[in-house]
Amino acid sequence: MNKTLTPLLVAGLLAGTTLSASAAVIDFTGGTVTRLDATTETTNNTVTWDNVDYYEENGFRLDFLPNAGSTGFATNVGNYYGAGNDVIHAHWATGNYGGVTAIEITKIGGGTFDLNYFILTSNTDFGGGAASGNEQAWIEGFAANVSTGAAVLLPPENWGFPATQIFLGSAFDAVDQVRFYVTNAVDCFGMDEFYIDQAPPTVPEPASLALLGIGLVGLLARRRRT
């Protein structure tokens, strides 16, 4: 059954972390965009590319579904918000601009990984604007096509920056696929800074969280596996 993990305030850091050989931060800069016409481009914090089929960086692939030929402007990677910072940005089929039904993360060549953290830059039913608060966008992990835990409801997020930090728990360890999807009317959906097989960044103190307006979702303090 799906559930929402409520925001948590955190006073310390994750301890005892051991990084694996595949540790990676996917920041959408310097990777390869493959577009629907099969041409490829390299992201550079300046250009934004639409009509994206999938994106690859540091041994991982982020794939828009359905596959090539049906999404068009719905799929974007690059400097989408004009802030000199590359992101991934989708327009869901339930909204006004696109036909995306899922976004999937996998390791190129197969294998499992731990997804620990990412930044949510947009999750709004109003394209280019503030979220309504009713958005139902989810993240779920899988191993061998079996769910590794209950899907997590992501918080609503206004279009663009600033963004919300998302910390993920043990249900996203040892997965071979992570899937994002929606179950109601959501239009714009953007993300950045995926931490894979690598400890999340430093958690701000509660007072800093209040000043920055940063929410924490699904943080489970735990010792990482080797």
C-alpha positions in Angstrom: 0.0 0.0 0.0 1.3 3.5 -0.8 2.2 5.7 2.1 3.5 9.2 2.7 6.7 9.7 4.7 6.3 12.9 6.7 9.1 15.5 6.8 11.6 15.0 9.6 13.9 17.5 11.3 17.4 16.1 11.7 20.0 17.1 14.2 23.0 15.1 13.1 24.7 13.4 10.1 24.4 9.9 8.7 27.2 7.9 10.4 29.4 5.0 9.5 29.1 5.5 5.7 31.1 3.3 3.4 31.2 4.3 -0.3 31.1 1.7 -3.1 33.1 1.6 -6.2 30.1 2.8 -8.2 29.5 5.9 -6.0 28.1 8.7 -8.2 26.4 12.0 -8.1 24.2 12.6 -11.2 24.0 16.4 -11.6 23.0 16.4 -15.3 26.1 18.2 -16.4 28.7 16.6 -18.8 26.5 13.6 -19.5 24.9 12.4 -22.8 21.4 13.4 -23.9 20.0 11.0 -26.5 17.1 12.7 -28.3 14.0 11.2 -30.0 15.7 11.5 -33.4 18.7 9.4 -32.0 21.1 12.4 -32.1 23.2 13.0 -29.0 24.3 16.1 -27.1 26.4 16.9 -24.0 25.0 19.0 -21.2 27.0 22.0 -20.2 25.0 24.2 -17.8 24.1 26.5 -20.7 21.8 24.8 -23.2 18.6 22.9 -22.5 17.6 20.0 -24.8 14.0 19.0 -25.4 12.6 15.9 -27.2 14.8 13.8 -25.0 14.6 10.0 -25.1 17.0 9.2 -22.3 20.0 10.6 -20.4 23.2 8.9 -19.3 25.9 10.0 -16.8 28.4 8.2 -14.6 27.2 4.7 -15.5 23.5 5.4 -15.0 20.5 6.0 -17.3 17.4 8.1 -16.6 14.7 7.1 -19.1 11.5 8.9 -20.0 8.5 6.6 -20.7 6.9 6.0 -23.1 9.9 5.6 -25.3 11.0 7.5 -28.4 8.5 9.0 -30.6 5.7 10.0 -28.3 6.8 12.6 -25.7 8.4 15.6 -27.6 8.5 18.8 -25.5 7.5 16.7 -22.4 11.1 15.6 -21.9 13.9 18.0 -21.1 17.5 17.9 -19.8 19.8 20.9 -19.4 19.6 24.5 -18.2 15.8 24.3 -18.2 15.2 27.0 -15.6 17.8 29.4 -17.0 19.8 29.4 -13.7 23.0 28.1 -15.2 22.3 24.7 -13.6 21.4 21.5 -15.5 18.3 19.5 -14.4 15.9 16.9 -15.7 12.4 18.2 -16.3 9.3 16.3 -17.5 5.7 17.2 -18.4 3.3 14.4 -17.2 0.6 13.0 -19.4 -1.9 14.0 -16.7 -1.0 17.7 -17.3 -1.3 20.2 -20.1 2.1 19.9 -21.9 3.2 16.3 -22.3 2.8 12.6 -22.4 5.3 11.2 -19.8 3.9 8.3 -17.7 7.1 7.3 -15.8 10.8 8.2 -15.3 13.1 5.3 -14.6 16.6 5.1 -13.2 18.8 2.0 -14.0 22.4 1.1 -14.0 23.9 0.8 -17.5 24.7 -2.9 -18.0 22.5 -3.9 -15.1 23.1 -4.4 -11.4 21.9 -3.0 -8.1 22.5 0.3 -6.5 21.4 2.5 -3.5 19.6 5.7 -4.2 20.1 7.9 -1.1 19.2 11.5 -2.1 18.1 13.9 -4.8 16.7 17.4 -5.2 13.1 18.0 -6.2 13.0 21.2 -8.3 9.4 21.1 -9.6 6.2 19.1 -8.7 3.3 21.3 -9.6 0.0 21.0 -11.4 0.4 24.6 -12.6 3.0 24.7 -15.4 5.7 27.4 -14.6 4.0 28.3 -11.3 3.3 27.4 -7.7 2.1 24.0 -6.7 -1.5 23.5 -5.6 -0.6 21.1 -2.8 -2.8 18.3 -4.3 0.0 16.8 -6.5 0.5 13.1 -6.2 3.9 12.2 -7.6 5.5 9.0 -6.3 8.9 7.3 -6.1 9.3 3.5 -5.8 12.2 1.1 -5.9 12.3 -2.3 -7.5 14.6 -5.4 -7.6 13.9 -8.0 -10.3 10.6 -6.4 -11.0 9.5 -6.7 -7.4 8.8 -3.6 -5.3 11.4 -3.1 -2.5 9.0 -1.1 -0.3 6.0 1.1 -0.2 6.0 3.9 -2.8 6.8 7.3 -1.3 4.6 10.3 -2.0 6.8 13.3 -2.9 6.0 16.8 -1.5 4.5 19.4 -3.8 7.1 21.8 -5.1 6.8 25.1 -6.9 8.3 25.4 -10.4 12.1 25.9 -10.5 14.5 26.9 -7.8 14.8 26.9 -4.8 14.3 23.2 -4.4 13.5 20.6 -1.8 16.0 18.0 -0.5 14.7 14.4 -0.6 16.4 11.9 1.6 15.5 8.2 1.0 15.5 5.2 3.3 16.4 1.6 3.1 13.6 0.7 0.7 15.8 2.3 -2.0 18.9 0.2 -1.2 19.9 -2.7 -3.4 17.5 -1.8 -6.2 17.9 -2.3 -9.9 15.3 0.2 -10.9 13.8 3.4 -9.4 10.5 4.7 -10.9 8.8 8.0 -10.7 5.1 8.3 -11.6 1.9 10.3 -10.8 -1.6 9.2 -9.9 -3.5 12.5 -10.4 -3.2 15.8 -12.4 0.5 16.9 -12.2 2.1 19.0 -14.9 5.8 20.0 -14.3 8.2 17.7 -12.6 12.0 18.4 -12.2 14.9 16.9 -10.4 18.7 17.3 -9.8 21.6 16.0 -7.8 21.0 12.2 -7.5 23.4 10.6 -4.9 23.8 7.0 -5.8 25.9 4.5 -3.7 27.2 7.7 -2.0 26.2 9.3 1.3 23.8 12.3 1.1 25.2 15.8 1.6 25.4 17.3 5.1 22.0 17.7 6.7 21.3 21.3 7.7 20.5 22.1 11.4 16.8 22.5 12.1 17.2 26.3 12.4 18.8 26.4 8.9 16.0 24.3 7.5 13.4 26.8 8.7 15.3 29.7 7.2 15.9 27.9 3.9 12.4 26.4 3.6 13.9 22.9 3.0 11.8 19.9 3.7 13.2 16.4 4.5 11.3 13.4 3.2 11.8 9.8 4.2 15.2 10.2 6.1 16.1 7.0 7.9 19.4 7.3 9.7 21.2 4.0 9.1 24.6 2.5 8.5 25.3 2.0 4.8 26.3 -1.4 3.5 29.8 -1.9 2.0 
